[in-house]
Structure formats: C-alpha cells, structure tokens
C-alpha cells in the first residue's frame, strides 16, 4: 500500500459524546459552575484549554484552566470505565482490513493521551495503531494541522500520501490544511457542514481499501 491512515478518536472510533457531557455536568456541579450544554457540539475537535475560556467562559486563569481540565478528564475516564465503550459501526472491520493489507495507521486526536490509551485498552484496538498523537504533543489544536502532520511524521508518511478520517468541521479543515486527503463521516455533523472533505460517508462501513486508493488517483 502506498498510503497511510490517520484517525481522529472521538466521533470517529468511538461515540464518546454522552460520556463527555456527563463529565462536564459532574464537574460543573462540583465546582458550582454553569455548563452551557447547548454549546457542546462546538467543542468537538478543540482542546480543553481552548474550550474552558472560549466556549464555557469559566476562567482565563491558566493554572485554573489546567486544574479544571485535569479534573474533568479524570471524571471522563471514570465514566468511560463505568459505562463501557463501543466502537462506532464499521470501525473494527476497517481497522482489521487495513492491518491485513499492511496500511500504516495512527491516531491524531485533540484528546488527552490518557483518554485514548484507556479507550484503546477497553476496545482492544492498541495493535492497530503504530503511533498515537494527542493534544498534549502539539502546541495548537485543530483546525491547525499540527496533530496530523506530527502523526504523519511519526509513521514516516508524506502528508500527500495520508488520508485523515474525521467527524468534525475543524478536523476536516486541519486535514486539508496539512495537504492530506480527508474522509468525513457524518457521526457528528451533517454532510453539508463537512463539504471540505474529499469523501463524505454516513458510516465507515462504506469504506474499502479500493475506495481509499481511488482518492489518490484523482
């Protein structure tokens, strides 16, 4: 195979939205804060250090942002273990197929490394990914392409030979900014909101190696 795959985590591999909402709710209750749940969807693909001051508008104090961030993500991991995780449709089969065909795969996600590692362990998907790049590994979150470019670098792939799998608008923008092909899956946003992608599908069940190869022939 002459291409590599980079997968976002939340919304592509797993649907963690309810787990994250519950985490923010629990945190807000403990901290006597108001969680603006109607803005939650806008947070997809963003790092907590951006979400807390920009979307929730809880604080601009850096040390307080870091404390809240750490507490919320620890709560999220507890909830993940309490409720369990299920991979989204088509994910397990696609990862197995890519492994069988020798396609290098990495994760490029704004999520904290501890969250991804816990999820991979619960799902038993660790062997499918040779590299994991988290929000902690880069200075800028999506729509900056830093996360995807670092993932490509680590697996030794040129950006022009990488396909990114994304569910969020900022993720699609990040993949394109990095010079990569982007497959968007409508797990989070409607197709019209993901129009910058090279291919839009309603499920990863639709994806075959041949479809991915075709992206690089265009």
C-alpha positions as CSV (number, residue, x, y, z in Angstrom):
1,X,0.0,0.0,0.0
2,X,1.3,3.4,-0.8
3,X,-0.8,5.4,1.6
4,X,-1.3,5.7,5.3
5,X,-4.3,6.4,7.5
6,X,-4.7,8.8,10.4
7,X,-7.9,8.5,12.5
8,X,-9.4,11.1,14.8
9,X,-10.6,9.4,18.0
10,X,-13.8,10.9,19.5
11,X,-16.6,10.7,16.9
12,X,-14.7,8.5,14.5
13,X,-13.5,5.5,16.5
14,X,-15.9,5.9,19.4
15,X,-19.0,8.0,20.2
16,X,-18.0,9.5,23.5
17,X,-20.3,12.5,23.4
18,X,-22.6,11.3,26.3
19,X,-19.5,10.3,28.4
20,X,-18.0,13.8,27.9
21,X,-21.3,15.6,28.6
22,X,-21.7,13.6,31.8
23,X,-18.1,14.6,32.7
24,X,-18.8,18.3,32.2
25,X,-22.1,18.0,34.1
26,X,-20.4,16.4,37.1
27,X,-17.6,18.8,37.1
28,X,-19.8,21.9,36.8
29,X,-22.0,20.6,39.7
30,X,-18.9,20.1,42.0
31,X,-17.4,23.4,41.0
32,X,-20.6,25.4,41.2
33,X,-20.3,26.4,37.5
34,X,-22.9,26.6,34.7
35,X,-22.2,24.1,31.9
36,X,-23.6,25.7,28.6
37,X,-24.6,22.3,27.2
38,X,-26.1,24.0,24.0
39,X,-22.5,24.9,23.0
40,X,-21.2,21.3,23.5
41,X,-21.2,20.4,19.8
42,X,-19.0,23.4,19.0
43,X,-16.3,22.0,21.3
44,X,-15.7,18.9,19.1
45,X,-12.0,18.8,18.0
46,X,-11.0,21.6,20.4
47,X,-8.6,21.3,23.3
48,X,-10.0,21.9,26.8
49,X,-7.5,24.8,27.3
50,X,-9.5,26.5,24.5
51,X,-13.0,25.2,25.4
52,X,-12.9,26.3,29.1
53,X,-12.1,30.0,28.5
54,X,-13.6,30.5,24.9
55,X,-16.8,28.4,25.0
56,X,-17.7,27.8,28.6
57,X,-16.2,31.2,29.6
58,X,-15.4,29.8,33.1
59,X,-12.0,31.4,33.6
60,X,-9.0,32.8,31.8
61,X,-6.5,31.9,34.6
62,X,-4.0,29.4,33.1
63,X,-3.4,27.4,36.3
64,X,-7.2,27.2,37.0
65,X,-7.8,26.1,33.4
66,X,-5.2,23.3,33.8
67,X,-6.8,22.2,37.2
68,X,-10.3,22.1,35.7
69,X,-9.0,20.3,32.6
70,X,-7.3,17.6,34.6
71,X,-10.3,17.1,36.9
72,X,-12.8,16.8,34.1
73,X,-10.7,14.3,32.1
74,X,-10.2,12.1,35.2
75,X,-14.0,12.1,35.6
76,X,-14.4,11.3,31.9
77,X,-12.2,8.2,32.3
78,X,-14.1,7.1,35.3
79,X,-17.4,7.4,33.4
80,X,-15.8,5.6,30.4
81,X,-15.0,2.6,32.7
82,X,-18.4,2.8,34.4
83,X,-20.4,2.8,31.2
84,X,-18.1,1.0,28.9
85,X,-17.2,1.8,25.3
86,X,-18.4,0.5,21.9
87,X,-16.6,1.2,18.6
88,X,-18.7,3.0,16.0
89,X,-20.1,0.9,13.1
90,X,-17.6,-0.3,10.6
91,X,-14.5,0.7,12.7
92,X,-13.4,-2.7,13.9
93,X,-13.8,-4.3,10.4
94,X,-12.0,-1.4,8.7
95,X,-9.0,-1.5,11.1
96,X,-8.7,-5.2,10.7
97,X,-8.8,-4.9,6.9
98,X,-6.1,-2.1,6.9
99,X,-3.9,-4.2,9.2
100,X,-4.3,-7.2,6.9
101,X,-3.4,-5.1,3.9
102,X,-0.4,-3.6,5.6
103,X,-1.6,0.0,5.7
104,X,0.1,2.0,8.4
105,X,-2.4,3.6,10.8
106,X,-2.1,6.3,13.5
107,X,-4.4,8.3,15.8
108,X,-4.4,12.1,15.6
109,X,-6.7,13.5,18.2
110,X,-7.0,16.5,20.4
111,X,-8.0,14.2,23.3
112,X,-5.6,13.7,26.2
113,X,-3.3,10.7,25.8
114,X,-4.6,9.0,29.0
115,X,-8.2,9.1,27.5
116,X,-7.1,7.5,24.2
117,X,-4.9,4.9,26.0
118,X,-7.8,3.9,28.2
119,X,-10.1,3.6,25.3
120,X,-7.7,1.5,23.2
121,X,-7.3,-0.8,26.2
122,X,-11.1,-1.2,26.7
123,X,-11.7,-1.8,23.0
124,X,-8.6,-4.0,22.4
125,X,-7.5,-1.8,19.4
126,X,-4.0,-1.0,20.5
127,X,-2.3,-3.2,18.0
128,X,-4.0,-1.5,15.1
129,X,-2.1,1.8,15.6
130,X,1.7,2.2,15.4
131,X,1.5,5.8,16.7
132,X,-0.8,7.9,18.8
133,X,-0.6,11.7,18.7
134,X,-2.7,13.6,21.3
135,X,-3.4,17.2,22.0
136,X,-0.5,17.1,24.5
137,X,2.0,16.5,21.7
138,X,1.4,19.8,19.8
139,X,1.0,23.5,20.6
140,X,-2.1,24.2,18.5
141,X,-5.3,22.2,18.3
142,X,-7.4,21.7,15.2
143,X,-8.1,23.5,12.8
144,X,-4.3,23.7,12.9
145,X,-2.8,20.7,11.0
146,X,-0.1,20.2,13.7
147,X,-1.6,17.0,15.1
148,X,-2.0,15.3,11.7
149,X,1.4,16.4,10.5
150,X,3.1,15.0,13.6
151,X,1.2,11.7,13.2
152,X,2.4,11.5,9.5
153,X,5.9,12.3,10.6
154,X,5.9,9.6,13.2
155,X,4.7,6.9,10.8
156,X,7.2,8.1,8.1
157,X,4.5,9.1,5.6
158,X,4.4,12.2,3.4
159,X,1.2,14.3,4.1
160,X,0.2,14.0,0.5
161,X,0.0,10.2,0.9
162,X,-2.1,10.3,4.0
163,X,-5.9,10.0,4.4
164,X,-7.5,11.5,7.5
165,X,-10.7,10.2,9.0
166,X,-12.7,13.0,10.7
167,X,-16.2,13.8,12.0
168,X,-15.7,17.5,12.9
169,X,-15.5,20.6,10.8
170,X,-12.3,21.7,12.5
171,X,-10.8,18.3,11.8
172,X,-11.7,18.4,8.2
173,X,-10.1,21.8,8.0
174,X,-7.0,20.6,9.8
175,X,-6.6,17.6,7.4
176,X,-6.9,19.8,4.3
177,X,-4.6,22.4,5.7
178,X,-2.0,19.6,6.2
179,X,-2.3,18.7,2.5
180,X,-4.0,15.4,3.2
181,X,-7.0,13.6,1.8
182,X,-9.9,13.7,4.2
183,X,-12.8,11.2,4.6
184,X,-15.5,12.7,6.7
185,X,-18.1,10.5,8.5
186,X,-21.4,12.1,9.4
187,X,-21.5,10.9,13.0
188,X,-21.5,14.4,14.4
189,X,-22.2,16.9,11.6
190,X,-24.5,16.8,8.5
191,X,-22.8,16.3,5.2
192,X,-23.3,19.9,4.1
193,X,-21.2,21.0,7.1
194,X,-18.3,18.7,6.1
195,X,-18.2,19.8,2.5
196,X,-14.4,20.5,2.5
197,X,-13.7,16.7,2.7
198,X,-12.7,14.6,-0.3
199,X,-15.2,12.0,0.6
200,X,-18.2,12.0,2.9
201,X,-19.9,8.8,4.2
202,X,-22.6,8.1,6.7
203,X,-20.6,5.2,8.2
204,X,-17.1,3.7,8.0
205,X,-18.9,0.5,6.9
206,X,-18.9,2.1,3.4
207,X,-15.1,2.3,3.2
208,X,-12.9,-0.2,1.4
209,X,-9.1,-0.2,0.7
210,X,-10.0,0.3,-3.0
211,X,-12.1,3.4,-2.2
212,X,-9.2,4.8,-0.3
213,X,-6.7,4.0,-3.2
214,X,-9.0,5.8,-5.6
215,X,-8.7,9.1,-3.6
216,X,-5.0,9.2,-4.6
217,X,-5.7,8.6,-8.3
218,X,-7.7,11.8,-8.7
